[in-house]
């Protein structure tokens, strides 16, 4: 089996974190653990 040369990872800038992850706002719907479009007000937290 031939050895493959190690290639170091490279860090690339793809924009602001908030824009890339949409982490800048809370939004009005929940994540994938709930049906699509479920509003926050429909969930009760205990």
Secondary structure, 3 states (H helix, E strand, C coil): CCCCCCCCCCCCCCCCHHHHHCCCCCCCECCCCCCCCCEHHHCCCC
